[in-house]
Amino acid sequence: MIGKFDDFLKTVTPEVLEQILNDANLKAAQAREDSSRLTLWGNQVGVVSFTFSLELLRLYHKWIEQQL
């Protein structure tokens, strides 16, 4: 049986979150370079949100595979 999502969240350590955030910040910096003044804030928020979500989803899928 696959564990609950809350069980997965317990495996996400502060160090893992820091790695994801560092990656997201690097991508946000690239967005700052590529954005106009009008789209700067929105692009950064979008890049950070997307990167964070994608990396958590990647970790979740790895965790599920280990549960099988």
Steps between C-alpha positions, in 0.01 A plus 500: 500500500623847413548732794300817548609833360566623853749214538680627192507856635677375811787386277552848355771638725599864537815414304295367208282812506813715502636319193171550316487865600859557386413351161186713481699813589748430220213467254339817637826685442489388137140621478610841633751525216243394241204712622391853434421729788128437451526121528793469740311421823244267346763306308710447812201379702399267219849355461544440874153347537542275197849385600396427857190308390688301238779400738256394772307297245825336388584409860149370557521271200835363620347443843201317352731275295681406819167412663411246230 
